[in-house]
Amino acid sequence: MNRYAFFYQMLFVVLLFFPTFCLGKNVTICYENKHNAPFVFSPNDAEHDPKGLAINIIRSAAKKANLPIQFISRPWLRCQQMVKNNQAQALFAMIKTPERTPLFKFPTNKDHALMTADYGLFIKKDGILDNKDTLADITSVDNRLDVRKYKKYLKFGLSGPIGYVVNDILLKQKILSNFEYTVNTGLVAVAENRLDGYVISKMVGLNKINEHGLSNSIYWSNIILTSNEWYIPFNNEYYQQHEKQIEKFWFEIGHVKTKEIERYFSEFD
């Protein structure tokens, strides 16, 4: 066997047994540049090395799938545009909608979602909605918000994070505030009786009100607007080029997330 034949034979073996070589570089995963505990803790000096529950799940699944990854943080709408342009290859955490399905490649199996989140109302104690009869009236089956009945009490409307699906839902239901609020400014507006309530995932909201010292004035109402799976979608073109390994990555997410969630919260027992 001449040296060229030997070289190509060895190259074939390397590509066969080490699929990450085929990717050529790390997969860049974009996440929102906000501190969203407990899912992502990302101070400004740790953009590429974030911590948190979602990060733990992604890293564990990527390791099992032999998928080399790196993280970057950007504003949420910027993350979406970067993945569309293949400047980043994936992003998290995104809710799957009919409008987003053509733009990003999502897992087809719900078990491969990062997790499921409840988006519900945080309201002010002794505020506009904080009345036993009022809360009972606007709550339907399974603790869902009864939009029709809430409109009887609407004063300033509800709000959610800019660019999130919950804002689209509030807009379509005609109960969205006339002003845009970030999580921080929205919770303050609720505390100051300038907003009926703020809609955010339960775990993020609970951490936020603690961070900002608002736990004595704002609380989780247990009224849910929507429950949605959080996914890690990929750029369509990139998925077509690396379908098998990405599907393996999603599959591993489905297998590691329960253990990672249990491990994360066991640290607080």
QUIFENZI-V268491 format. One record per residue. RES is the residue in three letters. PHI is phi in whole degrees, -180 to 180 (none if undefined). Layout:
# QUIFENZI-V268491
RES/PHI
RES/PHI
This chain:
# QUIFENZI-V268491
MET/none
ASN/-77
ARG/-67
TYR/-71
ALA/-64
PHE/-64
PHE/-61
TYR/-68
GLN/-67
MET/-67
LEU/-63
PHE/-61
VAL/-64
VAL/-61
LEU/-66
LEU/-72
PHE/-99
PHE/-129
PRO/-64
THR/-65
PHE/-62
CYS/-68
LEU/-74
GLY/82
LYS/-160
ASN/-66
VAL/-79
THR/-89
ILE/-112
CYS/-98
TYR/-134
GLU/-62
ASN/-83
LYS/-136
HIS/-80
ASN/-115
ALA/-66
PRO/-92
PHE/-80
VAL/-142
PHE/-108
SER/-141
PRO/-64
ASN/-57
ASP/-90
ALA/-132
GLU/-55
HIS/-91
ASP/-135
PRO/-72
LYS/-122
GLY/134
LEU/-62
ALA/-62
ILE/-62
ASN/-60
ILE/-64
ILE/-64
ARG/-64
SER/-63
ALA/-67
ALA/-64
LYS/-63
LYS/-68
ALA/-89
ASN/57
LEU/-108
PRO/-76
ILE/-130
GLN/-144
PHE/-111
ILE/-136
SER/-121
ARG/-147
PRO/-55
TRP/-57
LEU/-68
ARG/-68
CYS/-56
GLN/-61
GLN/-66
MET/-64
VAL/-71
LYS/-58
ASN/-88
ASN/63
GLN/-77
ALA/-129
GLN/-99
ALA/-154
LEU/-151
PHE/-151
ALA/-104
MET/-119
ILE/-86
LYS/-82
THR/-133
PRO/-58
GLU/-71
ARG/-87
THR/-56
PRO/-72
LEU/-90
PHE/-136
LYS/-98
PHE/-103
PRO/-63
THR/-88
ASN/-103
LYS/-62
ASP/-64
HIS/-93
ALA/-71
LEU/-63
MET/-176
THR/-111
ALA/-122
ASP/-95
TYR/-103
GLY/-141
LEU/-87
PHE/-103
ILE/-129
LYS/-85
LYS/-66
ASP/63
GLY/-94
ILE/-58
LEU/-102
ASP/-81
ASN/-145
LYS/-54
ASP/-70
THR/-63
LEU/-62
ALA/-65
ASP/-68
ILE/-92
THR/-103
SER/-104
VAL/-60
ASP/61
ASN/60
ARG/-88
LEU/-71
ASP/-89
VAL/-61
ARG/-60
LYS/-76
TYR/-61
LYS/-60
LYS/-68
TYR/-106
LEU/-57
LYS/-123
PHE/-109
GLY/89
LEU/-114
SER/-147
GLY/-147
PRO/-59
ILE/-61
GLY/88
TYR/-90
VAL/-60
VAL/-60
ASN/-67
ASP/-63
ILE/-65
LEU/-63
LEU/-65
LYS/-64
GLN/-85
LYS/62
ILE/-128
LEU/-80
SER/-59
ASN/-75
PHE/-116
GLU/-89
TYR/-133
THR/-76
VAL/-60
ASN/-65
THR/-71
GLY/-68
LEU/-67
VAL/-65
ALA/-62
VAL/-64
ALA/-62
GLU/-98
ASN/61
ARG/-108
LEU/-153
ASP/-65
GLY/-173
TYR/-120
VAL/-106
ILE/-154
SER/-61
LYS/-55
MET/-68
VAL/-66
GLY/-61
LEU/-62
ASN/-67
LYS/-66
ILE/-68
ASN/-71
GLU/-58
HIS/-98
GLY/64
LEU/-108
SER/-67
ASN/-86
SER/-121
ILE/-129
TYR/-146
TRP/-74
SER/-81
ASN/72
ILE/-102
ILE/-103
LEU/-82
THR/-160
SER/-119
ASN/-141
GLU/-79
TRP/-99
TYR/-115
ILE/-118
PRO/-79
PHE/-118
ASN/-61
ASN/-58
GLU/-65
TYR/-65
TYR/-62
GLN/-62
GLN/-80
HIS/-135
GLU/-56
LYS/-62
GLN/-74
ILE/-68
GLU/-62
LYS/-65
PHE/-60
TRP/-62
PHE/-59
GLU/-68
ILE/-58
GLY/-61
HIS/-94
VAL/-98
LYS/-64
THR/-62
LYS/-64
GLU/-68
ILE/-65
GLU/-62
ARG/-65
TYR/-63
PHE/-79
SER/-66
GLU/-69
PHE/-104
ASP/-71
